[in-house]
Amino acid sequence: MASVRKETSARKIPSAMTIAGSDSGAGAGVQADLKTFAALGVYGTSVLTAITAQNTLAVTTVHEVPTNVIESQIDAVVTDIGADAVKTGMLSSSAIIECVTKSLKKYSAIPELRRLVVDPVMVAKSGDSLLHEEAVGALRDLLLPMAAVVTPNIPEAETLTGLSIVSDDDVKKAAREIVAMGAASVVVKGGHRDGPATDLYFNGHNFREFTAPRFDTVNTHGTGCTFASAVAAGLAKGLQTEEAVGLAKEFVTEAIRRSFPIGQGHGPLNHFYNLWQ
């Protein structure tokens, strides 16, 4: 019987770990994260925090994964494969947030795990709630101070800060308050405002706007998940945070522009637009 020689590569493939909920429609959540990682040349690993029955129209069922199982998943990934960056998405309860925070702190000596992108997922594209009201404080107090970058949209930034965000000055004020909560930087996404899609990045010292045109499409399911995981992919590949945000903005913009209809509601982005010409 012929022997099989194991091939090894001298070049380490960057990896990123997503800690998020599963979307059965595969437009958002862990599925969108893994597609984003793959499209950007990063090996993706996953930790499921919840299983949702979900499609382009609605979230019909949510089943939270027990915290001991979440912790075991993180341990399994980190102790073997590792992670050059981490992205968190749907963490629906304070118990889950406490579990994830505790698990990541356990490995705080690993520098790569400090490349944490926190997407404060609160509401699905369909309007269904994905975060219990009691968990907002835990998200703000426990997870945000560990983040290299936080990526809220306007409603999420309003919930985190208690501000009403209408003007450009309001966006800047919210960004300052979120960094003051302990995050190293923040991107307040502008998808819910009028005009071009302008995201505001703030690192505690400098502001920078990332602007892209809007497209007349309903295929925007998973935009937030994709953006945050694209930032994590950039960090995993060694980019500085501001560079990673720029990469993510370009990727999401093109994935929306080349999106296609799936289902009867909000379809997904086209993560593999470079392959599907």
Buried (B, 14 or more C-beta within 10 A) or exposed (E): EEEEEEEEEEEEEBBBBBBBBBBBBBBBBBBBBBBBBBBBEBBBBBBBBBBBBBBBBBBEEBEBBEBEEBBEBBBEBBEEEBBBBBBBBBBBBBBBBBBBBEBBEBBEEEEBBBBBBBBBBBBBBBEEEBBBEEBBEBBBBBBBEBBBBBBBBBEBBBBBBEBEBEEEEBBBBBBBBBBEBBBBBBBBBBBEBEEEBBBBBBBEEEEEEBEBEEEEBEBBBBBBBBBBBBBBBBBBBEBEBBBBBBBBBEBBBBBBBBBEEBBEBBBBBBBEBEEEE
